[in-house]
Amino acid sequence: MEIIEEIEKLNIGEVIKNADMREYTTYKAGGKALGIVIPDDVRGLIKLLKFLKDNKIKHKILGNGSNLIFSDSLYNGILIKLDNFNKLEFNDNYVTVGAGYPLTKLALRTARRGLTGLEFASGIPGTVGGAIYMNAGAYKMDMGYITTTVKVLDPNLEVKILTNQDLDFHYRSSFLQKVSGYICLEATLLLRKGDTEAIMEVIKDRKQRRIESQPLEYPSAGSVFRNPDGDYAGRLIEEIGYKGYSIGDAMVSLKHANFIINKGNASGDDIKKLIKEIKSKVKEKYNIDLKVEQEFVE
């Protein structure tokens, strides 16, 4: 706990010791982490990162934990949450928003202002920073279509602006994901003016479709695998007979085979084992290498 005490002395924000990852991930699974730090501002974040790098301490940015699978052993490092990076400014059709702002909340706020373009995000349970990193999307739309610039902290701990072109957005991929050491601080999005009532109707309709087709009543992290070209991961998983298949309390959803749910007390290792087994069986039967959308954290 010496590391935690040293971080507390930096006086840069909230420090949570011995954090239980079941409380910080949407799977509600995983072991403990040495600590979580929630910096007050960019200055505090830079101070923290300098300390972690100087002391060679493992660290990771943690958004809403909606795409992460932690193992059940100790994460012997520091997780950084950017909850206080929650600025939100409107300038005509442009929206500037902090990395820690919840994506679903942003989709509703923009919709109520009659701005269209973020309806696809109304059911994605991540943060803006996580959504940019993953190039989150749905309904044939993603963050790459609406992001103009992103303010980042680069590997030298300098604040830089990256353009849409710099960010190299592709399906569930971005420059931030491919090149380590860059941290999203805030994004500027360009939306279009629309009819508030019509936008809210689209959001309401999609919410109903999600309720009917996704196991929202259980902890999960959304789609496990990317859809391969011209096919659906869920169909392939059904075809190998894995719909409803369980390892411990980790189960392939009966509602949607590309979702793994936590029936109650699933471990991070159960979820990981189930994902790897499905991937192996699909490869064996169809020679299709399913790409995992979620990230394993050791």
Contacts in CASP RR format, 6 or more apart in sequence:
PFRMAT RR
TARGET T0000
AUTHOR 0000-0000-0000
METHOD contacts of the structure
MODEL  1
MEIIEEIEKLNIGEVIKNADMREYTTYKAGGKALGIVIPDDVRGLIKLLK
FLKDNKIKHKILGNGSNLIFSDSLYNGILIKLDNFNKLEFNDNYVTVGAG
YPLTKLALRTARRGLTGLEFASGIPGTVGGAIYMNAGAYKMDMGYITTTV
KVLDPNLEVKILTNQDLDFHYRSSFLQKVSGYICLEATLLLRKGDTEAIM
EVIKDRKQRRIESQPLEYPSAGSVFRNPDGDYAGRLIEEIGYKGYSIGDA
MVSLKHANFIINKGNASGDDIKKLIKEIKSKVKEKYNIDLKVEQEFVE
1 17 0 8 1.000
3 34 0 8 1.000
3 55 0 8 1.000
3 57 0 8 1.000
3 77 0 8 1.000
3 78 0 8 1.000
4 15 0 8 1.000
4 17 0 8 1.000
4 34 0 8 1.000
4 35 0 8 1.000
6 51 0 8 1.000
6 55 0 8 1.000
7 15 0 8 1.000
7 37 0 8 1.000
7 48 0 8 1.000
7 51 0 8 1.000
7 78 0 8 1.000
8 15 0 8 1.000
10 44 0 8 1.000
10 47 0 8 1.000
10 48 0 8 1.000
10 51 0 8 1.000
12 37 0 8 1.000
12 39 0 8 1.000
12 40 0 8 1.000
12 43 0 8 1.000
12 44 0 8 1.000
12 45 0 8 1.000
12 47 0 8 1.000
12 48 0 8 1.000
13 37 0 8 1.000
13 38 0 8 1.000
13 39 0 8 1.000
13 40 0 8 1.000
13 44 0 8 1.000
13 84 0 8 1.000
14 37 0 8 1.000
14 38 0 8 1.000
15 35 0 8 1.000
15 36 0 8 1.000
15 37 0 8 1.000
15 38 0 8 1.000
16 35 0 8 1.000
16 36 0 8 1.000
16 37 0 8 1.000
16 38 0 8 1.000
17 34 0 8 1.000
17 35 0 8 1.000
18 32 0 8 1.000
18 33 0 8 1.000
18 34 0 8 1.000
18 35 0 8 1.000
19 32 0 8 1.000
19 33 0 8 1.000
19 34 0 8 1.000
19 35 0 8 1.000
19 36 0 8 1.000
19 79 0 8 1.000
20 31 0 8 1.000
20 32 0 8 1.000
21 29 0 8 1.000
21 30 0 8 1.000
21 31 0 8 1.000
21 32 0 8 1.000
21 33 0 8 1.000
21 70 0 8 1.000
21 75 0 8 1.000
22 28 0 8 1.000
22 29 0 8 1.000
22 30 0 8 1.000
22 31 0 8 1.000
24 36 0 8 1.000
24 62 0 8 1.000
24 65 0 8 1.000
24 79 0 8 1.000
24 81 0 8 1.000
25 65 0 8 1.000
25 66 0 8 1.000
25 68 0 8 1.000
25 69 0 8 1.000
25 70 0 8 1.000
25 221 0 8 1.000
26 64 0 8 1.000
26 65 0 8 1.000
26 66 0 8 1.000
26 125 0 8 1.000
26 219 0 8 1.000
26 220 0 8 1.000
26 221 0 8 1.000
26 222 0 8 1.000
27 68 0 8 1.000
27 69 0 8 1.000
27 219 0 8 1.000
27 220 0 8 1.000
27 221 0 8 1.000
27 262 0 8 1.000
27 266 0 8 1.000
27 268 0 8 1.000
27 271 0 8 1.000
28 219 0 8 1.000
28 262 0 8 1.000
28 264 0 8 1.000
28 266 0 8 1.000
29 69 0 8 1.000
29 70 0 8 1.000
29 219 0 8 1.000
29 250 0 8 1.000
29 262 0 8 1.000
29 266 0 8 1.000
29 267 0 8 1.000
29 268 0 8 1.000
29 270 0 8 1.000
29 271 0 8 1.000
30 69 0 8 1.000
30 70 0 8 1.000
30 71 0 8 1.000
30 72 0 8 1.000
30 267 0 8 1.000
30 268 0 8 1.000
31 70 0 8 1.000
31 71 0 8 1.000
31 72 0 8 1.000
31 73 0 8 1.000
31 74 0 8 1.000
31 75 0 8 1.000
31 268 0 8 1.000
32 74 0 8 1.000
32 75 0 8 1.000
33 70 0 8 1.000
33 74 0 8 1.000
33 75 0 8 1.000
33 77 0 8 1.000
33 78 0 8 1.000
33 79 0 8 1.000
34 74 0 8 1.000
34 75 0 8 1.000
34 76 0 8 1.000
34 77 0 8 1.000
34 78 0 8 1.000
35 77 0 8 1.000
35 78 0 8 1.000
35 79 0 8 1.000
36 62 0 8 1.000
36 78 0 8 1.000
36 79 0 8 1.000
36 80 0 8 1.000
36 81 0 8 1.000
37 48 0 8 1.000
37 78 0 8 1.000
37 79 0 8 1.000
37 80 0 8 1.000
37 81 0 8 1.000
38 80 0 8 1.000
38 81 0 8 1.000
38 82 0 8 1.000
38 83 0 8 1.000
38 84 0 8 1.000
39 45 0 8 1.000
39 47 0 8 1.000
39 48 0 8 1.000
39 80 0 8 1.000
39 82 0 8 1.000
39 84 0 8 1.000
40 84 0 8 1.000
41 84 0 8 1.000
42 85 0 8 1.000
42 153 0 8 1.000
42 159 0 8 1.000
42 185 0 8 1.000
45 80 0 8 1.000
45 82 0 8 1.000
45 153 0 8 1.000
45 183 0 8 1.000
46 153 0 8 1.000
46 157 0 8 1.000
48 78 0 8 1.000
48 80 0 8 1.000
49 59 0 8 1.000
49 153 0 8 1.000
49 157 0 8 1.000
50 157 0 8 1.000
51 57 0 8 1.000
52 59 0 8 1.000
52 78 0 8 1.000
57 77 0 8 1.000
57 78 0 8 1.000
58 75 0 8 1.000
58 76 0 8 1.000
58 77 0 8 1.000
58 78 0 8 1.000
59 77 0 8 1.000
59 78 0 8 1.000
59 79 0 8 1.000
59 80 0 8 1.000
60 77 0 8 1.000
60 78 0 8 1.000
60 79 0 8 1.000
60 80 0 8 1.000
60 297 0 8 1.000
61 79 0 8 1.000
61 80 0 8 1.000
61 81 0 8 1.000
61 82 0 8 1.000
61 183 0 8 1.000
62 68 0 8 1.000
62 79 0 8 1.000
62 80 0 8 1.000
62 81 0 8 1.000
63 81 0 8 1.000
63 82 0 8 1.000
63 100 0 8 1.000
63 126 0 8 1.000
63 127 0 8 1.000
63 129 0 8 1.000
63 130 0 8 1.000
64 102 0 8 1.000
64 125 0 8 1.000
64 126 0 8 1.000
64 127 0 8 1.000
64 130 0 8 1.000
65 126 0 8 1.000
65 221 0 8 1.000
66 124 0 8 1.000
66 125 0 8 1.000
66 126 0 8 1.000
66 221 0 8 1.000
66 222 0 8 1.000
67 126 0 8 1.000
67 130 0 8 1.000
67 134 0 8 1.000
67 221 0 8 1.000
67 293 0 8 1.000
67 294 0 8 1.000
67 295 0 8 1.000
68 221 0 8 1.000
68 294 0 8 1.000
68 295 0 8 1.000
68 297 0 8 1.000
69 221 0 8 1.000
69 268 0 8 1.000
69 271 0 8 1.000
69 272 0 8 1.000
69 275 0 8 1.000
69 294 0 8 1.000
69 295 0 8 1.000
69 296 0 8 1.000
69 297 0 8 1.000
70 268 0 8 1.000
70 297 0 8 1.000
71 268 0 8 1.000
71 269 0 8 1.000
71 272 0 8 1.000
71 296 0 8 1.000
71 297 0 8 1.000
71 298 0 8 1.000
72 267 0 8 1.000
72 268 0 8 1.000
72 269 0 8 1.000
73 298 0 8 1.000
75 297 0 8 1.000
75 298 0 8 1.000
81 100 0 8 1.000
82 98 0 8 1.000
82 99 0 8 1.000
82 100 0 8 1.000
82 127 0 8 1.000
82 129 0 8 1.000
82 185 0 8 1.000
83 100 0 8 1.000
84 100 0 8 1.000
85 98 0 8 1.000
85 99 0 8 1.000
85 100 0 8 1.000
85 101 0 8 1.000
85 185 0 8 1.000
85 186 0 8 1.000
86 98 0 8 1.000
86 100 0 8 1.000
86 101 0 8 1.000
87 96 0 8 1.000
87 97 0 8 1.000
87 98 0 8 1.000
87 101 0 8 1.000
87 186 0 8 1.000
88 95 0 8 1.000
88 96 0 8 1.000
88 97 0 8 1.000
88 98 0 8 1.000
88 101 0 8 1.000
88 106 0 8 1.000
88 109 0 8 1.000
89 95 0 8 1.000
89 96 0 8 1.000
89 97 0 8 1.000
90 113 0 8 1.000
93 115 0 8 1.000
93 190 0 8 1.000
93 191 0 8 1.000
93 192 0 8 1.000
93 193 0 8 1.000
94 148 0 8 1.000
94 188 0 8 1.000
94 189 0 8 1.000
94 190 0 8 1.000
94 191 0 8 1.000
95 106 0 8 1.000
95 110 0 8 1.000
95 115 0 8 1.000
95 188 0 8 1.000
95 189 0 8 1.000
95 190 0 8 1.000
95 191 0 8 1.000
96 186 0 8 1.000
96 187 0 8 1.000
96 188 0 8 1.000
96 189 0 8 1.000
97 106 0 8 1.000
97 128 0 8 1.000
97 186 0 8 1.000
97 187 0 8 1.000
97 188 0 8 1.000
97 189 0 8 1.000
98 128 0 8 1.000
98 129 0 8 1.000
98 185 0 8 1.000
98 186 0 8 1.000
98 187 0 8 1.000
99 127 0 8 1.000
99 128 0 8 1.000
99 129 0 8 1.000
99 130 0 8 1.000
99 132 0 8 1.000
99 183 0 8 1.000
99 184 0 8 1.000
99 185 0 8 1.000
99 186 0 8 1.000
99 187 0 8 1.000
100 127 0 8 1.000
100 128 0 8 1.000
100 129 0 8 1.000
101 127 0 8 1.000
101 128 0 8 1.000
102 125 0 8 1.000
102 126 0 8 1.000
102 127 0 8 1.000
102 128 0 8 1.000
103 121 0 8 1.000
103 123 0 8 1.000
103 124 0 8 1.000
103 125 0 8 1.000
103 126 0 8 1.000
103 127 0 8 1.000
103 128 0 8 1.000
103 131 0 8 1.000
103 136 0 8 1.000
104 121 0 8 1.000
104 122 0 8 1.000
104 123 0 8 1.000
104 124 0 8 1.000
104 125 0 8 1.000
104 126 0 8 1.000
106 118 0 8 1.000
106 121 0 8 1.000
106 128 0 8 1.000
107 118 0 8 1.000
107 119 0 8 1.000
107 121 0 8 1.000
107 122 0 8 1.000
107 123 0 8 1.000
107 203 0 8 1.000
108 122 0 8 1.000
108 203 0 8 1.000
110 117 0 8 1.000
110 118 0 8 1.000
110 191 0 8 1.000
111 118 0 8 1.000
111 119 0 8 1.000
111 122 0 8 1.000
111 196 0 8 1.000
111 199 0 8 1.000
111 200 0 8 1.000
111 203 0 8 1.000
112 196 0 8 1.000
112 200 0 8 1.000
113 196 0 8 1.000
114 193 0 8 1.000
114 194 0 8 1.000
114 195 0 8 1.000
114 196 0 8 1.000
114 199 0 8 1.000
115 191 0 8 1.000
115 192 0 8 1.000
115 193 0 8 1.000
115 194 0 8 1.000
115 199 0 8 1.000
116 191 0 8 1.000
116 192 0 8 1.000
116 193 0 8 1.000
116 194 0 8 1.000
116 199 0 8 1.000
117 141 0 8 1.000
117 145 0 8 1.000
117 146 0 8 1.000
117 191 0 8 1.000
117 192 0 8 1.000
118 146 0 8 1.000
118 189 0 8 1.000
118 191 0 8 1.000
119 139 0 8 1.000
119 141 0 8 1.000
119 199 0 8 1.000
119 202 0 8 1.000
119 203 0 8 1.000
119 206 0 8 1.000
120 137 0 8 1.000
120 138 0 8 1.000
120 139 0 8 1.000
120 141 0 8 1.000
120 142 0 8 1.000
121 131 0 8 1.000
121 136 0 8 1.000
121 137 0 8 1.000
121 138 0 8 1.000
121 143 0 8 1.000
122 203 0 8 1.000
122 206 0 8 1.000
122 207 0 8 1.000
123 138 0 8 1.000
123 206 0 8 1.000
123 207 0 8 1.000
123 210 0 8 1.000
124 131 0 8 1.000
124 136 0 8 1.000
124 137 0 8 1.000
124 138 0 8 1.000
126 136 0 8 1.000
128 184 0 8 1.000
128 186 0 8 1.000
128 187 0 8 1.000
129 184 0 8 1.000
129 187 0 8 1.000
130 136 0 8 1.000
130 184 0 8 1.000
131 137 0 8 1.000
131 143 0 8 1.000
132 143 0 8 1.000
132 147 0 8 1.000
132 150 0 8 1.000
132 167 0 8 1.000
132 174 0 8 1.000
132 176 0 8 1.000
132 184 0 8 1.000
132 187 0 8 1.000
133 174 0 8 1.000
133 176 0 8 1.000
133 177 0 8 1.000
133 184 0 8 1.000
134 172 0 8 1.000
134 173 0 8 1.000
134 174 0 8 1.000
134 177 0 8 1.000
134 293 0 8 1.000
135 142 0 8 1.000
135 143 0 8 1.000
135 144 0 8 1.000
135 169 0 8 1.000
135 170 0 8 1.000
135 171 0 8 1.000
135 172 0 8 1.000
135 173 0 8 1.000
135 174 0 8 1.000
135 177 0 8 1.000
136 142 0 8 1.000
136 143 0 8 1.000
136 172 0 8 1.000
137 143 0 8 1.000
137 172 0 8 1.000
139 206 0 8 1.000
142 169 0 8 1.000
142 171 0 8 1.000
142 172 0 8 1.000
143 169 0 8 1.000
143 174 0 8 1.000
143 187 0 8 1.000
144 164 0 8 1.000
144 167 0 8 1.000
144 169 0 8 1.000
144 174 0 8 1.000
146 189 0 8 1.000
146 190 0 8 1.000
146 191 0 8 1.000
147 164 0 8 1.000
147 167 0 8 1.000
147 169 0 8 1.000
147 187 0 8 1.000
147 188 0 8 1.000
147 189 0 8 1.000
148 163 0 8 1.000
148 164 0 8 1.000
148 188 0 8 1.000
148 189 0 8 1.000
148 190 0 8 1.000
149 161 0 8 1.000
149 162 0 8 1.000
149 163 0 8 1.000
149 164 0 8 1.000
149 187 0 8 1.000
149 188 0 8 1.000
150 161 0 8 1.000
150 162 0 8 1.000
150 167 0 8 1.000
150 176 0 8 1.000
150 184 0 8 1.000
150 185 0 8 1.000
150 186 0 8 1.000
150 187 0 8 1.000
150 188 0 8 1.000
151 159 0 8 1.000
151 160 0 8 1.000
151 161 0 8 1.000
151 184 0 8 1.000
151 185 0 8 1.000
151 186 0 8 1.000
151 187 0 8 1.000
152 159 0 8 1.000
152 160 0 8 1.000
152 161 0 8 1.000
152 162 0 8 1.000
152 176 0 8 1.000
152 182 0 8 1.000
152 183 0 8 1.000
152 184 0 8 1.000
152 185 0 8 1.000
153 159 0 8 1.000
153 160 0 8 1.000
153 182 0 8 1.000
153 183 0 8 1.000
153 185 0 8 1.000
154 160 0 8 1.000
154 181 0 8 1.000
154 182 0 8 1.000
155 180 0 8 1.000
155 181 0 8 1.000
155 182 0 8 1.000
159 185 0 8 1.000
162 175 0 8 1.000
162 182 0 8 1.000
166 175 0 8 1.000
167 174 0 8 1.000
167 175 0 8 1.000
167 176 0 8 1.000
168 174 0 8 1.000
168 175 0 8 1.000
168 178 0 8 1.000
171 226 0 8 1.000
172 226 0 8 1.000
172 293 0 8 1.000
175 182 0 8 1.000
176 182 0 8 1.000
176 184 0 8 1.000
210 216 0 8 1.000
213 255 0 8 1.000
213 256 0 8 1.000
214 222 0 8 1.000
214 253 0 8 1.000
214 255 0 8 1.000
214 256 0 8 1.000
214 259 0 8 1.000
215 253 0 8 1.000
215 254 0 8 1.000
215 255 0 8 1.000
215 256 0 8 1.000
215 259 0 8 1.000
215 261 0 8 1.000
218 253 0 8 1.000
218 261 0 8 1.000
218 262 0 8 1.000
218 263 0 8 1.000
219 261 0 8 1.000
219 262 0 8 1.000
219 264 0 8 1.000
220 253 0 8 1.000
220 259 0 8 1.000
220 260 0 8 1.000
220 261 0 8 1.000
220 262 0 8 1.000
221 260 0 8 1.000
221 294 0 8 1.000
222 258 0 8 1.000
222 259 0 8 1.000
222 293 0 8 1.000
223 233 0 8 1.000
223 258 0 8 1.000
223 259 0 8 1.000
223 293 0 8 1.000
224 233 0 8 1.000
224 258 0 8 1.000
224 259 0 8 1.000
224 260 0 8 1.000
224 275 0 8 1.000
224 278 0 8 1.000
224 292 0 8 1.000
224 293 0 8 1.000
224 294 0 8 1.000
225 233 0 8 1.000
225 234 0 8 1.000
225 237 0 8 1.000
225 258 0 8 1.000
225 278 0 8 1.000
225 279 0 8 1.000
225 290 0 8 1.000
225 291 0 8 1.000
225 292 0 8 1.000
225 293 0 8 1.000
226 233 0 8 1.000
226 290 0 8 1.000
226 291 0 8 1.000
226 292 0 8 1.000
226 293 0 8 1.000
227 233 0 8 1.000
228 236 0 8 1.000
228 288 0 8 1.000
228 290 0 8 1.000
228 291 0 8 1.000
231 288 0 8 1.000
232 258 0 8 1.000
233 257 0 8 1.000
233 258 0 8 1.000
233 290 0 8 1.000
234 256 0 8 1.000
234 257 0 8 1.000
234 258 0 8 1.000
235 257 0 8 1.000
236 282 0 8 1.000
236 286 0 8 1.000
236 288 0 8 1.000
236 290 0 8 1.000
237 243 0 8 1.000
237 252 0 8 1.000
237 257 0 8 1.000
237 258 0 8 1.000
237 278 0 8 1.000
237 282 0 8 1.000
238 257 0 8 1.000
239 285 0 8 1.000
239 286 0 8 1.000
240 278 0 8 1.000
240 281 0 8 1.000
240 282 0 8 1.000
240 285 0 8 1.000
242 252 0 8 1.000
242 257 0 8 1.000
242 278 0 8 1.000
242 281 0 8 1.000
243 252 0 8 1.000
243 253 0 8 1.000
243 254 0 8 1.000
243 257 0 8 1.000
244 251 0 8 1.000
244 252 0 8 1.000
244 253 0 8 1.000
244 254 0 8 1.000
244 257 0 8 1.000
245 251 0 8 1.000
245 252 0 8 1.000
245 274 0 8 1.000
246 252 0 8 1.000
246 263 0 8 1.000
246 274 0 8 1.000
247 270 0 8 1.000
247 273 0 8 1.000
247 274 0 8 1.000
247 277 0 8 1.000
248 266 0 8 1.000
248 267 0 8 1.000
248 270 0 8 1.000
249 262 0 8 1.000
249 263 0 8 1.000
249 264 0 8 1.000
249 265 0 8 1.000
249 266 0 8 1.000
249 267 0 8 1.000
249 270 0 8 1.000
250 260 0 8 1.000
250 261 0 8 1.000
250 262 0 8 1.000
250 263 0 8 1.000
250 266 0 8 1.000
250 267 0 8 1.000
250 268 0 8 1.000
250 270 0 8 1.000
250 271 0 8 1.000
250 273 0 8 1.000
250 274 0 8 1.000
251 260 0 8 1.000
251 261 0 8 1.000
251 263 0 8 1.000
251 266 0 8 1.000
251 274 0 8 1.000
252 259 0 8 1.000
252 260 0 8 1.000
252 274 0 8 1.000
252 278 0 8 1.000
253 259 0 8 1.000
253 260 0 8 1.000
253 261 0 8 1.000
260 271 0 8 1.000
260 274 0 8 1.000
260 275 0 8 1.000
262 271 0 8 1.000
272 296 0 8 1.000
275 292 0 8 1.000
275 294 0 8 1.000
278 290 0 8 1.000
279 289 0 8 1.000
279 290 0 8 1.000
279 292 0 8 1.000
282 288 0 8 1.000
282 290 0 8 1.000
283 289 0 8 1.000
283 290 0 8 1.000
END
